[in-house]
C-alpha cells in the first residue's frame, strides 16, 4: 500500500482525503432535479468554494487527493454530476476500500472513477458491493475498532449489509444495522462521531433506536436540535479533523456556539453554498482515506455493559 493507509476511527487525526472538483457540467443540467440537485448550481462559484476548501485542508495538514475522471465519448456523463459527494463512493477498512453500489442509476457510473483514483493511490479494493445490493459509504460509520454501524433502509439495503457483514468479519469487525434518519439519505446525516466517547446526533430526526444504541455503548450524545442552519446550511455535516476538532460550513453561528459550548473546537469554516444546492455538505464531499489514531484516541472508552449489534 502507498503512503495512504486505511483507518477505522471517525475522529482520530485526519491524514488524507479524496475529493472531486466538478467542472462546468454541473450548471449544464436542463433539469437540476433530474440529476438529484435541490437547486441549480453555479459552476464558477463552486470552483471558488473548492479552491477555498482545498486550501483549508492543506492548512490543517491534511493531504488532499483528487478524482480526475477521464471520459471517452461513450462513457456515462451522468457520473460527473454528483461525483463531488465522494464520501458516498467507498468505505475504508483496515485492509482496503469497500466500493459502493449507488442506489440511484444517475450515480452508478461514479464508482468506476473512485476505483481508479484509489488504485492509483495504491489502496487495495477489498470488495465491491454487487448483485442485488445497494450501498453508499455515508451509511457506514466506525463505532469502535471492532464495530461498524450501517444505516439500512434507504440508500443501503439488506443485501449489501449482508455483504459488508461477511467482508468485515475477516477483520473481526461486527456490523450493526440501524435505521437511517428521517429527512436525510444516510446515517451520516444524523450521526457524527467527534471525539473519544462523544457523538453528535440530530435527535429530532434520528430514530430512538439509534440513540439508545449509542448510549448503550456508553457514548455521550451531544444533541443537535433541528434549526435553519442544520436543515438548510448543512451545519451538522462536518468533517472531524482531530479528536474534538471539526471543520463546518460557514455562516452557522448558532450551531458553532453549540459545538463550542459542548467543548468542541471549530478548526475551520468553509463556504459551501453550491454543495448545498446539490443536496450535500462538507462530510458528503469528503472521502476519508486515512486517519492516524494514537492509543488514547483509538476508540470509545471501555463499555460497562448494554448495547450490541443487530
C-alpha positions in Angstrom: 0.0 0.0 0.0 1.1 3.6 -0.6 1.5 6.3 2.0 -2.3 6.5 2.2 -3.3 3.9 4.8 -6.7 2.6 5.9 -8.5 3.8 9.0 -11.2 2.6 11.4 -12.0 5.5 13.5 -14.2 8.5 12.8 -12.4 11.1 14.9 -8.6 10.4 15.0 -6.3 12.9 13.3 -7.2 13.2 9.7 -4.3 12.5 7.3 -5.7 12.2 3.8 -8.9 12.8 1.9 -10.3 12.2 -1.6 -12.2 15.0 -3.3 -13.6 15.6 -6.8 -13.6 19.2 -8.1 -16.6 19.5 -10.5 -16.4 21.3 -13.9 -18.9 23.4 -15.9 -21.2 20.4 -16.4 -22.8 21.0 -13.0 -24.7 24.0 -14.3 -25.5 22.5 -17.6 -28.3 20.3 -16.4 -31.6 21.4 -18.0 -33.5 19.9 -15.1 -31.5 20.0 -11.8 -33.9 17.7 -10.1 -33.3 15.0 -12.7 -29.6 14.8 -11.6 -30.6 14.9 -7.9 -29.9 18.6 -7.3 -32.1 20.6 -5.0 -31.4 23.9 -6.9 -29.3 25.0 -9.9 -25.5 25.1 -9.3 -23.3 28.0 -10.4 -20.0 26.4 -11.6 -17.8 29.4 -11.1 -18.9 29.8 -7.5 -18.5 26.1 -6.9 -14.9 26.2 -8.3 -14.1 29.1 -6.0 -15.5 27.2 -3.0 -13.5 24.1 -3.8 -10.4 26.2 -4.1 -11.0 27.5 -0.6 -11.8 24.0 0.8 -8.6 22.6 -0.6 -6.6 25.4 0.9 -8.3 24.9 4.3 -7.4 21.1 4.3 -3.8 21.9 3.4 -3.6 24.5 6.2 -4.7 21.8 8.6 -2.1 19.3 7.4 -4.5 17.1 5.5 -3.2 15.6 2.3 -5.7 16.2 -0.5 -6.1 13.8 -3.3 -8.5 14.1 -6.3 -10.6 12.1 -8.6 -9.8 13.2 -12.1 -12.3 11.5 -14.4 -11.3 10.8 -18.0 -14.4 10.2 -20.1 -14.5 8.9 -23.6 -17.3 9.8 -26.0 -19.3 6.8 -25.0 -18.8 7.0 -21.2 -21.6 7.7 -18.8 -21.5 11.5 -18.4 -24.2 11.4 -15.7 -21.3 10.3 -13.5 -20.0 13.9 -13.5 -22.9 15.5 -11.8 -22.7 14.1 -8.3 -19.2 12.7 -8.1 -18.3 15.6 -5.8 -20.1 13.7 -3.0 -17.1 11.4 -2.6 -18.0 10.1 0.9 -20.7 8.0 -0.8 -18.4 6.2 -3.1 -16.4 4.0 -0.8 -15.8 3.0 2.8 -12.3 2.4 4.3 -11.5 -0.7 6.2 -8.2 -2.0 7.9 -7.2 -3.7 4.7 -8.6 -1.5 1.9 -11.7 0.1 0.4 -15.2 -1.3 0.0 -16.6 0.2 -3.1 -20.2 1.3 -3.1 -23.1 0.4 -5.5 -25.1 3.5 -5.7 -28.9 3.3 -5.2 -29.7 5.8 -7.9 -29.0 4.9 -11.5 -27.9 8.5 -12.1 -24.9 7.9 -9.8 -23.9 4.3 -10.8 -21.1 5.4 -13.1 -19.2 7.3 -10.4 -17.8 4.3 -8.6 -15.5 3.4 -11.6 -13.8 6.7 -11.2 -13.4 6.3 -7.5 -11.9 2.8 -8.1 -9.3 4.2 -10.5 -8.4 7.0 -8.1 -8.0 4.6 -5.1 -5.9 2.1 -7.2 -3.7 5.0 -8.4 -3.0 5.8 -4.7 -2.1 2.2 -4.1 -5.2 1.4 -2.0 -6.4 -2.2 -2.3 -10.1 -2.7 -3.3 -11.2 -5.2 -0.7 -14.7 -5.6 -2.0 -17.2 -4.0 -4.4 -20.9 -4.4 -3.5 -22.7 -6.2 -6.2 -25.7 -8.4 -7.0 -28.9 -7.0 -5.5 -27.0 -4.9 -3.0 -27.0 -1.2 -2.9 -24.6 0.6 -0.5 -23.3 4.1 -0.1 -20.3 4.9 2.0 -22.0 7.6 4.1 -24.2 4.9 5.6 -21.2 3.2 7.3 -19.6 4.6 10.5 -16.9 3.2 12.8 -18.4 3.0 16.3 -15.3 1.2 17.6 -12.4 -0.6 16.1 -14.5 -3.8 16.1 -17.9 -2.4 15.2 -19.4 -0.6 12.2 -22.9 0.9 12.3 -24.7 0.7 8.9 -27.8 2.7 8.0 -30.1 0.2 6.3 -33.3 1.1 4.6 -32.8 4.0 2.1 -29.7 4.1 0.0 -28.2 0.9 1.6 -30.3 -2.3 1.6 -30.2 -5.6 3.5 -28.4 -7.4 0.6 -25.5 -5.0 0.8 -25.5 -5.2 4.6 -25.1 -9.0 4.4 -22.1 -8.5 2.1 -20.5 -6.0 4.5 -21.0 -8.4 7.4 -19.1 -11.1 5.6 -16.3 -8.9 4.4 -15.7 -7.1 7.7 -15.9 -10.4 9.7 -12.5 -11.3 8.2 -11.0 -8.4 10.4 -13.1 -9.5 13.4 -15.4 -6.5 12.9 -19.1 -6.7 13.6 -21.8 -4.8 11.8 -24.9 -3.2 13.4 -27.9 -2.5 11.2 -29.6 0.8 12.2 -32.4 2.8 10.6 -31.2 5.9 8.7 -32.6 9.3 9.9 -35.8 10.9 8.7 -35.2 13.7 6.1 -31.6 12.6 5.3 -30.4 9.9 2.9 -27.6 8.4 5.0 -26.8 7.6 8.6 -24.0 10.2 8.4 -26.7 12.9 8.0 -27.8 12.4 11.6 -24.9 10.9 13.5 -21.3 12.2 13.7 -18.6 10.7 16.0 -16.5 13.7 17.0 -14.3 12.6 20.0 -13.5 9.7 22.1 -16.8 8.6 23.6 -18.7 11.6 22.1 -21.2 11.8 19.2 -23.3 14.5 17.6 -26.9 13.4 17.0 -29.7 15.2 15.3 -32.2 13.9 17.8 -35.2 15.4 16.1 -34.8 13.1 13.1 -32.8 10.2 14.3 -34.7 7.1 15.4 -34.8 6.5 19.2 -33.3 3.0 18.4 -30.2 4.7 17.2 -29.8 7.0 20.2 -30.4 4.0 22.5 -27.8 2.0 20.7 -25.2 4.8 21.1 -26.0 5.4 24.7 -25.9 1.6 25.3 -22.2 1.8 24.3 -21.5 4.5 27.0 -21.3 7.2 24.3 -22.2 10.8 25.3 -24.8 12.0 22.9 -24.5 15.7 22.1 -28.0 16.7 20.9 -28.1 18.9 17.8 -31.6 20.3 17.5 -33.3 21.0 14.2 -32.7 24.6 13.0 -32.5 26.6 9.9 -28.7 26.3 10.0 -28.9 22.5 10.3 -31.6 21.9 7.8 -30.6 24.4 5.1 -26.9 25.2 5.6 -25.7 21.7 6.5 -24.3 22.8 9.8 -24.0 19.3 11.2 -22.5 17.9 8.0 -19.0 18.3 9.5 -15.5 16.8 8.9 -13.7 15.8 12.0 -10.0 16.6 11.6 -8.8 15.6 15.1 -10.4 14.4 18.4 -12.9 17.2 19.3 -11.9 19.4 16.4 -14.1 19.8 13.3 -14.5 21.8 10.0 -18.0 23.0 9.4 -20.0 25.1 6.9 -19.6 28.8 7.1 -22.2 31.3 8.4 -23.7 29.0 11.1 -23.0 30.9 14.3 -25.7 29.3 16.4 -24.5 25.8 15.7 -20.9 26.8 16.1 -21.8 28.1 19.5 -23.5 24.8 20.4 -20.3 22.9 19.4 -18.0 25.2 21.4 -20.3 25.2 24.4 -20.0 21.4 24.3 -16.2 21.6 24.5 -15.6 21.0 20.8 -13.2 23.2 18.7 -14.1 24.5 15.2 -10.8 24.3 13.3 -12.2 26.0 10.2 -15.3 27.0 8.3 -15.9 26.7 4.6 -18.4 28.3 2.3 -20.3 25.5 0.6 -23.4 27.2 -1.0 -23.1 25.1 -4.2 -22.6 21.8 -2.4 -25.8 22.6 -0.5 -27.6 23.4 -3.8 -26.6 19.9 -4.9 -28.1 18.4 -1.8 -25.0 17.7 0.3 -22.4 19.2 2.6 -18.8 19.0 3.7 -18.9 15.5 5.1 -20.7 14.3 1.9 -17.9 15.8 -0.2 -15.0 14.4 1.8 -13.9 10.8 1.1 -11.9 9.8 4.2 -8.7 7.9 3.2 -6.6 7.9 6.3 -6.5 8.8 10.0 -3.7 8.2 12.4 -5.0 7.3 15.8 -2.9 7.5 18.9 -3.6 4.8 21.6 -5.6 7.3 23.6 -7.8 8.2 20.6 -8.3 4.8 19.1 -11.9 4.3 20.1 -14.7 4.8 22.7 -13.9 4.2 26.3 -14.4 0.6 27.6 -18.0 -0.4 27.9 -19.8 -1.0 31.2 -22.5 -3.1 29.6 -25.5 -2.8 27.3 -25.9 -2.2 23.6 -24.7 -4.5 20.9 -25.0 -5.2 17.2 -28.1 -6.4 15.5 
